[in-house]
Amino acid sequence: MSIRTIIAYGDNQTKACIRQFLKADKQMEVIAECNNGIELVDKLLQGQPDLVITEINLPLLSGLEVLEQCNAQNLEFSFIILAESEELAFPAFELGATDYVIKPIEKFRLYKAIEKAKRKLTWKNKNKELVSFNNLPVKFSKGMHYIKKEDIFFIEKIEKKCYIFTTDKVIETQENIGDLLDQLNDIFLLSHRSYIINLEKVAEVRSCKESFIATFNGIERGAKISKLKINEVKKRMSVLL
């Protein structure tokens, strides 16, 4: 499978370095290179890539703004974000970026992010029918849980584990929160970098300091919603009502 890739970076030398890294992987096909965010948006619409590798601080239009435009137009591309710090990368992750790499760019870390993007693309291409299944398969130490999706209130990531809150229990797993999201349907939303919420289960949304909290009937614990996600939550919930 060829991975059609766009590289977007303001510095030509760094862009050439990324291109050289990608040459080692025969699956990677660089279809375009961009110097700024406006050019990237144009190339996204023209080329329809599988993967975008972009710095967050692109000239003219930032990587974050490009992601926001893609979300507004329901354009689904896998993004790997290159950023100076985790603090700068987290908002992009909340907007749906597949992974991020902290500068200076290390070959091993970039390859790891690319492998994650490949797994996500493979799953989407070959197993789309699984999304319609009623059960979410979740690994645990002794085997697999099969959780009814309709029973899930929310999923919370704490350090390297995820906790799935259901109608009658909390299930612990070491699976990645992004991989869990990929197996869920459109009533589930990544509301925060550490939370996936079931929009049909939300009873109330209230402000809390610098973010928001979703509460649920029949469960005491709430789930966080980031400022970047609150408008999308309200919009999608209004459709469900």
N, C-alpha and C positions, 0 to 999 in steps of 0.2 A: 504494500500500500504506500503510495506516494503522499507525503505530507506537504501540501502547498503552503509555503511560509512567506510572510512579509516581515522584513526587519525595518524598524523605525528608530532612528537615533540621530541626534543633532551633530555628533562628531563623526566624521568620515573614517578616521583611523579606528575608532572603536567598532564602528559598523563593519569594517573590513575584518576585524578580529573575530567578530561573531560569525561572519560568513565563513571564515576559515575553520572555526570550530565545527560548523554544521557540515562541512565537506566530508568529515570523517563518518558521517551517517548517510548511507546511500538512500535512505527513505526520505531525507529532507530535500525538498525542492524549493529553492528561493525564487519566487516569482516576481518580487518587487522589493525595492529599497526606498525608504522615505527619509527626508531630512527634517520634516516638521509634521505637526498634527493635522493640518489642513490637507496636506498631500496624502497623509495616511488615510483619512476618511475617503478621499477620492479613490485611492487604490483598493480599499475595502469593498467599495461598491462595484468597482470594475472587475477585480480579480477573484472575489469570493474565495478567500483563502481558508485553509483548515486551521492555521495557527498564525498568531501575530506575536512577535517578540519586540517589545517596545520599552524605551525608558519612560518613566513617569513625567519627567521634566522636559517634554518635547517643546521646541519653540512654536509659537503662534497658537497652538492648541495642545494642552497637556494630555498625557496618556489617560488621566482620569476623565477628562472631558470627552475624549474619544469613546471611552467605555460608556459614559452616560448617554452619548448620542446613539451608540449601538443598542443600548437597552431601550431607549425611547422609541426606536424604530423596529424593535423586536428582531434585531440581527444577532445571530448566535455564532460567535467566533471564539476559539480558545485563545486566551491572552496569557502570555508570560510577561510579567512586569519587572523591569529593572529599576531599582530605587536605591537611594543613599542610605535608607534606614527602614526598619520594620514599621516604624510609626508612619512613614510616608506610604509604605506599601499596603497597609491594612485597609484603607478606604477602597483601593482597587480590588482587593480580595472580596470585600463586602459587595462590590458591584458585579462580582461573578468571574473575576480573573482566576484562571486555573492554578497559577502558582506565581511566586515572585522570587527574584534573585537579588541579593544585596550586593552593591558595588563595593570594591572592585570585583568584576565578574570572574568567577573561578570556573574553569572548564567542567570540573566534576559536578558542581552545583547546577550549572546550566543544563548539563546532560540529564541530571536527576529530574529537573523541571520538565524537560522535553519528554522523558519517559512517562511522566505523569500525564502530560497532555496526550501522548499516544494511547495510553490506556483509556482515557476518557473518550477519545475519538473512536477507538475500536469498539468500545461498549455502545456508543451511540449508533455506529454504523451497522453493527451486527446483532444488537440485542434490544432494539427499540421496542419490540413487542413485550419485553419484560415489564416495561413501565405500567402497562395495563393490568398486570397481575395484582391480585388483592393483597398478597403477602410481601413484606420486606424481609429478605434473607439477611441475617446478621450473624457474623462469626463470634463465638466466644471460646473459652479455653478448652471446652470438652466437645465442641461441635457447632451446631447452627441453631439459632432461634428463627422462627418464621412468624413475624409479627404482622397482625392485620393492620394495614395502613390506616383504616378508619378509626382504629383505637389509639393512634399516636396523637398526643397533644403537642409535644415539641421535643426537639433533640438539643442537648446542651453539650458543648465541648469544654472539658476541663483538663488542661495540660495535654497528655497524649491519649486520653480516653474520651469516648462519647457516652452520654447517658440518655437513653430513650425513655421518655415519660409517657406511659400509657394509662388506660382507664383503671388498671388494677395493680400495676407494678412499675418499677424502674429497671431497665435492662442496661447492663454495662457492656461495652465493647471497645476494642482498640482500633476499630475501623475509622478511616478518615472521614471527616464530616462532609467533604466534597464528594466522596464516593457514595455516601449515603444519599446525598441530595440528588445525584444522578439517577438513582433508582426510584425516586418518588415522582409523583405527577404534579400538575400545575396548582393544586391546592396547597402545596408546600412551598415555602419561601425561605431563603437565607436572609433572615431579618437583621443579622449581626454576624460578625466574623465567627462567633461562638454559638450561634443559635439558628436552628431551623424550626419554623412554626407551621402548624396546620391552620390555615386561614379559616377553615370551617369551624374550628374549635374555639376560636378567640371570642371571649365574652366582652372584653373591654380593653381599650388602649388608653393609657394615661401617661402624662409626662412625669419624668423622674430625673431631677438634676440636669445632666447634659444629654440624656437620651430619653427613651420611652420604654414602658413596660406593657407587655401583653399579658392579660390574666385569662384564666380558663375556669369554667364551671366544674366543680367536683375535684379540683386540685389546688392546693395552697400555693405552690411555687409558680412564679411568673417567668416570662422569657423576655430578654432585652430586644429592643428595636433601635437601631442606630439612626442618627439624624439623616444619613444618606438614604435610608430605606423607608422612612416613615411615609413619604408621599406614595411610594409604590404599594405599601401595605394598605393604605386607605383606598387607593384606586382599585386594587384587586379585590378588596373586601366589598366595595360598593357594587362590583359586578356580581359577587356571590349572593348578595342580599336579595 
